[in-house]
Amino acid sequence: MSFLTSILETVLPLLPDSAVAWGAREYFNVRYQSLGHMTTLQIDSANKKASLDLDLKGETQPLHITINRYELSTAGDKTLIEIKEFTTSREWINQVAAGFLKGKKFEVPEVVKALL
């Protein structure tokens, strides 16, 4: 575990979800800047819900995503996330992503796992 992760795991429980969302949004915007920009992110960690808006390159309208339920689990020293229920503002993405996400768990990057 890195020093940064240790600090985050200690401090983050004391912060409101809005501060956590700000950090996660900044991480996304640096990591995935080639895709576009996350303009909003709201996390409800108590109820395992989130919503976000993306301004994606080549798109004229923002993409809105609502995660109605996510689950975190661990496997060894890895933290995994599974998106259980979600909707987007694009019907075709709902259909494609449902098949892609169903039953799949994704490793959460070390710096992000303390945020969830």
Phi, psi and omega per residue, in radians:
M1 nan 2.334 -3.111
S2 -1.360 2.833 3.109
F3 -1.057 -0.746 3.136
L4 -1.063 -0.770 3.132
T5 -1.101 -0.699 3.110
S6 -1.060 -0.754 3.121
I7 -1.127 -0.814 -3.124
L8 -1.052 -0.757 -3.118
E9 -1.151 -0.462 3.107
T10 -1.397 -0.746 -3.015
V11 -1.505 -0.648 -2.997
L12 -1.042 -0.632 3.093
P13 -1.055 -0.349 3.139
L14 -1.507 -0.241 -3.082
L15 -1.641 2.608 3.041
P16 -1.230 2.779 3.134
D17 -0.986 -0.508 -3.125
S18 -1.131 -0.645 3.100
A19 -1.212 -0.694 3.091
V20 -1.099 -0.758 3.133
A21 -1.075 -0.687 3.119
W22 -1.041 -0.809 3.133
G23 -1.108 -0.740 3.135
A24 -1.159 -0.682 3.119
R25 -1.122 -0.755 3.115
E26 -1.104 -0.721 3.094
Y27 -1.033 -0.847 3.141
F28 -1.033 -0.812 -3.060
N29 -1.147 -0.515 3.055
V30 -1.372 -0.829 -3.053
R31 -1.187 -0.640 -3.038
Y32 -2.090 0.580 -3.095
Q33 -1.058 -0.422 3.138
S34 -1.217 -0.322 -3.137
L35 -1.591 -0.494 -3.077
G36 2.587 -2.587 -2.994
H37 -2.432 2.302 3.020
M38 -1.487 2.071 -3.078
T39 -1.601 -0.579 3.093
T40 -2.429 2.607 3.022
L41 -2.628 2.187 3.053
Q42 -2.143 2.232 -3.138
I43 -2.072 2.294 3.014
D44 -1.995 1.493 -3.031
S45 -1.168 -0.503 3.133
A46 -1.130 -0.659 -3.120
N47 -1.809 0.077 3.114
K48 0.977 0.896 3.119
K49 -2.263 2.770 3.078
A50 -2.756 2.730 2.990
S51 -2.487 2.582 -3.098
L52 -2.658 2.745 3.070
D53 -2.167 2.349 3.134
L54 -2.108 2.304 2.931
D55 -1.719 1.739 -3.049
L56 -1.613 2.496 3.119
K57 -1.072 2.354 3.129
G58 1.513 -0.102 3.136
E59 -1.799 2.501 3.136
T60 -1.584 -0.385 -3.140
Q61 -2.110 2.538 3.075
P62 -1.103 2.643 3.043
L63 -1.707 2.144 3.092
H64 -1.784 2.307 3.132
I65 -2.196 2.275 3.042
T66 -2.057 2.121 3.048
I67 -1.754 1.877 -3.084
N68 -1.392 -0.375 3.125
R69 -2.851 2.203 2.995
Y70 -2.236 2.728 3.110
E71 -2.251 2.427 3.060
L72 -1.863 2.497 3.065
S73 -2.533 2.977 3.101
T74 -2.199 2.599 3.034
A75 -2.408 1.803 -3.037
G76 1.178 -2.182 3.116
D77 -1.736 0.200 -3.135
K78 -1.735 2.469 3.011
T79 -1.783 2.313 -3.107
L80 -2.068 2.577 3.072
I81 -2.135 2.443 3.054
E82 -2.222 2.161 3.095
I83 -1.485 1.984 -3.061
K84 -1.566 -0.711 -3.125
E85 -2.472 2.353 3.128
F86 -2.754 2.822 2.984
T87 -2.510 2.701 3.057
T88 -2.262 3.000 3.116
S89 -1.430 0.049 3.109
R90 -2.117 1.993 -3.096
E91 -1.004 -0.717 -3.105
W92 -1.133 -0.581 3.093
I93 -1.218 -0.662 3.082
N94 -0.979 -0.786 -3.099
Q95 -1.190 -0.815 -3.116
V96 -1.179 -0.808 -3.079
A97 -1.181 -0.567 3.127
A98 -1.022 -0.759 3.109
G99 -1.227 -0.624 -3.120
F100 -1.276 -0.676 -3.036
L101 -1.533 -0.386 -3.022
K102 -0.966 2.051 3.070
G103 1.264 0.146 -3.097
K104 -1.776 2.454 3.081
K105 -1.999 2.468 -3.107
F106 -2.131 2.438 3.124
E107 -1.211 2.352 3.115
V108 -1.588 2.224 3.099
P109 -0.979 2.541 -3.046
E110 -0.935 -0.763 -3.089
V111 -1.219 -0.424 -3.113
V112 -1.545 -0.543 -3.030
K113 -1.056 -0.535 3.084
A114 -1.211 -0.337 -3.136
L115 -1.374 -0.414 -3.075
L116 -1.629 nan nan
